[in-house]
Amino acid sequence: MSTIVFFIFAIMAIAAAWGVVTSKNIVHSAFYLALSFAGVAVLYILMNADFIAAVQLLIYTGAVAIMVVFAVMLTLRGDICESNPESRGWIVGALVAASVFITIAVVVLTNADWRVLSTPWTGGGSAEDMSLLLLTQFMIPFEAAAVLLTVALAGAVILAKGVKESK
């Protein structure tokens, strides 16, 4: 059953990512981005990475995607139906991205140490361990990221307000 759920949400995440790139409406692209993030969070849950899934939902789906929607809505000008122009060079970009991915995958797969562990790894990945690291050793970068996101959102609001006033 978990294999079926995996394939359903993997296909959903890939299809939503494709929708981000190919949608002509930029607001729809932002919503596809949130859907893709949510699909990846379900994949994390299937891998028993509950903390990473929660972070994926809260940070990416909840904060980043919604901030993109607000930024688009605050700075939107003109007709929304054609707000994301179609790129003519997407085939070249897709071929370059695919060749880079295949090259990296071949390098990683041929140079990786594929030994099987004699006993399963059992430590260091719980939510308690991560939260202790996040709130002790990595507290400064965590707070810096929070301040940076807050300043970015405030800057987007100020820029959008300035654009509206100049019309």
N, C-alpha and C positions, 0 to 999 in steps of 0.2 A: 504493500500500500504506500509506503514512504517513497518508493521509486516513482510511482504514478504522480504523487504530489510534487516530487522534485521536478519531474518533466513538465508538469503543468505550470509551475511557477518559474522555472527556467525559461520556458518559451514565452511566458508573459513578460518577464524582465527583458528579454531580448527584443520582443516585439515592441514594447514600450520604448526601449532605447532607439529602435529604428524609427518610431514615431517622433521622438525628439528631433532626430536629424532631418526627417523628410517632411514634417508638417509645415505648411505655409503660414499657419496662424501661430504666433509666438506664445500666446497664452496657452494654447493647446499643447505646445512643446513643453511648457513648464509643468503642466499637469501630467503629461507623459513621463517627465523626469521624476515626479513624485511617485508615480505608479511603478516605474522601474526600481526606484529605491525601496519601495515596499516589497516588491518581488524578491529582491536580494536579501531583505531582512528575513523573509520566510525561509530562504535557502540557508541562512545562518542558523535559524531555529532547527532545521533538519539536521544540521551538523553538530547539534548540541552546544552551540556557542550562544547561549542565551544573552549574555552581557553584550556581546558584539551586535546581536540582533536588536536589543533595546537601544543601543547607541545609534544603530543605523536608522531605526524608526524615529527616535527623538531628534537627533542632530540633523541627519540628511533629509528624511522625509518631512519632519516637523519644522525644522528651522530653515535649512538651505532652500528647499523647494518653495516653501511659502514666502521666503524673502525674495526669491526670483519672481514669483507671481506679483508681490507687492511692488517690486522695482519696475516690472514691466507695466503694471497698471498705473503707477505714478508717472512714468516717463513716456507713456504711449501718446503718439501723435498720429493723426491721419486715420485712414481706414484700417481696421484691425484685420480684415480678411486677407489682405496681402502684406502683412507686416513682417513676414520672414521670407525674403526673396529666395527663389530656387537657385541653387548653385549648379553651374554646368559642369564643374570639374569633380563631381562627387565620385565618379568611377575611378578616376586617377587616384584620388585620395583613399578610396576603399582598397585599391590594389596596393598602394604604398603601405597602408596600415596592415593589410593582410600579410604582405611580404616581411614587414618588420616583426609582426607577431610570430610568423612561422620561423624566422631566423632565431629569435629569442627562445622560442620553445625548443628548437633543435639543440641550441647551445646548452640550455638548462637540462634537457633530457639526456644528452650525451655526457655531460660533466657531473651529474648528480650522483651522490653516493646512495645507492638503493638498498642498503642493508636493512633487514628486518630486525626490529628490536626484540630481544629475548623476552622482555617483560613490557607490558603496556606502560606508557608514560602517565603518571597520575598526579603530578603536582604543578602548581603555579598558574593555572588558568581560570580559577574561580572568580566570581564577581567580587568577592571579599578581597582577594589578592590584588586585583586590578584597581579596586577603589582605594586600597591603602597606598598603592604606588601613585595613583592619580592625585591623591590629596596630601602626599608627603613629598616624595622625591620629584614628582613632575607637577607640583602645584603652580609654579611660576609660568611654565608654558601653557598650562590649562587656563589660568587667569588671563594671560596675554591673548589667547585665542578668543576668549569671551569678550574682552575689551575690543579686539579687532573687529569682531562681528557686529558689536554694538555701534562702533564708529562707522563701519561700512553702511549699516542701515540708516543711521542718522545722516550720513553724507548723501545717500540716495534720496532721502526725503527732502533735504535742503536743495539738491540739484533739481529735483522735480518741481519744487515750489518755485525756484527761480525760472524754470522754463515756462511755467504757467503764467507768471507775472509779466514776462517779456512779450507775450503775444498781444 
